[in-house]
């Protein structure tokens, strides 16, 4: 390699680093949205299955709106898995805002009656929950966002 080729190579590498640095400054800083349970109610219960109406809240701490295409999740109550599911309802969480959405969770007899329902009927103590899953977004730079959130809420 001669001196001219070496100089061109260094210039090309320098331009590449400048382009990459420029792209990094153009990409927005993005904080993960926070998901929490707003409420949970027993909709109906039979011997075969139980259905809960779950209302979830999504908070967006970012300066740009968050278009959500869908969410897949697992809900645990009091340390026991309550149910799994997906929601394909698309909605947008405004910048520095929040949105709520509702879904139904269906569970089986063994999990609900023997492990979860007795803990939910004790309204003197808040119910501890855990949400695990991922959010599918309409963002070009971030297609999915995993989440693992814990919290507690009063049982009504």
FENHU-V641536 format. One line per field, one symbol per residue. ss: DSSP state (a for helix, b for strand, c for the rest). Layout:
ss->???
This chain:
ss->ccaaaaaaaaaaaaaaaaaaaaaaaacccccccbbbbbbbbbbbbcccbbbbbbbbbbbccccccbbbbbbbbbbbbccbbbbbbbbcccbbbccccbbbbbbbbbbbaaaaaaaaaaaaacccccbbbbbbbbbbbccccccbbbbbbbbbbccc
